[in-house]
Amino acid sequence: MSRFWVKKVEGMKPYVPGEQPESRSVVKLNTNEHALEPSNSVMAAIARVQADQLRRYPDPLAIDLRKAIADSEGLSAAQVFVGNGSDEVLAHSWSAYLLGRTVQTLDTTYGFYPVWADLYDSQLIEVPLQRDFSVDIAALCDSPHPVVLANPNAPTGIALSVGEIESLVNSNCDRLVIIDEAYHGFGADTAAQLVDQHDNLIVSRSLSKSHALAGMRVGYALANTELIDGLNRIKDSFNSYPLDAIAQAAGAAAMRDHAWFEQSADLVIRSREVMRQGLIEQGFEVLPSSANFLFVRHAQISGKTIFEALRAQDVIVRRWDKPRIAEWLRVSVGTLEQTAHLLNAVSEALLEEP
Ligand SMILES: *Cc1c(COP(=O)(O)O)cnc(C)c1O
């Protein structure tokens, strides 16, 4: 704490991301990075970046990247906004559309939403998930306030259908709905095709999980052109060049490599199923997941005990000390080899318990 801190900084409770350990020997299943490395076409695009591109400022409009995104979604580039990770896209969306407003989200969801609510002086209504962790769509529809929803939800992995999202969007045309599709591509429906018909919807995406580019920081929003214009006003009042030349090249190559996207998603989904079966066999309850992670709870042994026993064996998963989910662990879906390692460590951990 410095005496120069303004009051706002004093009161902040920043988001705490999952641990990024130095050691490469740990089995890292705590931040939902993709199980595979990015496609060769992405690495080739990065290698093609010229020194002169680094000497110059990057394209402030990121035209080529936005075209690549628009083409893969059947939209126009004017319906696409890009940012330095979807966290930045979501923060700008909050600042353009939710600043000072009352906002609905869920009581168990992405931990950054309360941080932005605080940063942008919003009142947050945290609508409780139902007992089975499904989303109470009717409750969200009933209230006039804008909605921020992760779909699939995190950390549960449970997804709403596009029909359910559409009913929420249609329930009140004067209310903005922001759908955070950070886990797009692992089996959930997307609301992307709704943005053409609905001017009260923003769909946010990330290349961090779906395209194995967490280290590159590329995220985007899909929405009607007026909503995109508002995001551009915020961006150009903050940083005209949020995406560097390398990230723009890598992101565009990733968006154009549809074969990699489909094949790697298939592999993650198969690996998720192996992990699910293995954990069920060892006495875990596993929520249905449409993401690249599983949310699990053991019938007898506490979440904290298992978390610590895994940590002692260099297997890192994620756990939150929050009353509703304290017994639960979120485990990222890794390679089949990592899954075998995890299941081994789990059986060791369970053996130690009486
Ligand atoms: C990972 C994640 C993000 C942030 O993704 P980045 O593009 O890496 O900033 C946003 N929302 C949810 C729900 C996430 O899990």
PDBQT file of the ligand as one rigid body, heavy atoms in Angstrom, charges set to zero:
ROOT
HETATM    1  C1  LIG A 401     -10.380 -18.280 -19.675  1.00  0.00    +0.000 C 
HETATM    2  C2  LIG A 401     -11.625 -17.491 -19.610  1.00  0.00    +0.000 A 
HETATM    3  C3  LIG A 401     -11.693 -16.180 -20.099  1.00  0.00    +0.000 A 
HETATM    4  C4  LIG A 401     -10.476 -15.411 -20.536  1.00  0.00    +0.000 C 
HETATM    5  O1  LIG A 401      -9.875 -15.850 -21.659  1.00  0.00    +0.000 OA
HETATM    6  P1  LIG A 401      -8.682 -15.052 -22.301  1.00  0.00    +0.000 P 
HETATM    7  O2  LIG A 401      -9.092 -14.926 -23.730  1.00  0.00    +0.000 OA
HETATM    8  O3  LIG A 401      -7.484 -15.904 -22.097  1.00  0.00    +0.000 OA
HETATM    9  O4  LIG A 401      -8.545 -13.711 -21.643  1.00  0.00    +0.000 OA
HETATM   10  C5  LIG A 401     -12.910 -15.544 -20.110  1.00  0.00    +0.000 A 
HETATM   11  N1  LIG A 401     -14.018 -16.138 -19.621  1.00  0.00    +0.000 NA
HETATM   12  C6  LIG A 401     -13.987 -17.369 -19.117  1.00  0.00    +0.000 A 
HETATM   13  C7  LIG A 401     -15.249 -17.977 -18.590  1.00  0.00    +0.000 C 
HETATM   14  C8  LIG A 401     -12.791 -18.077 -19.074  1.00  0.00    +0.000 A 
HETATM   15  O5  LIG A 401     -12.749 -19.289 -18.527  1.00  0.00    +0.000 OA
ENDROOT
TORSDOF 0
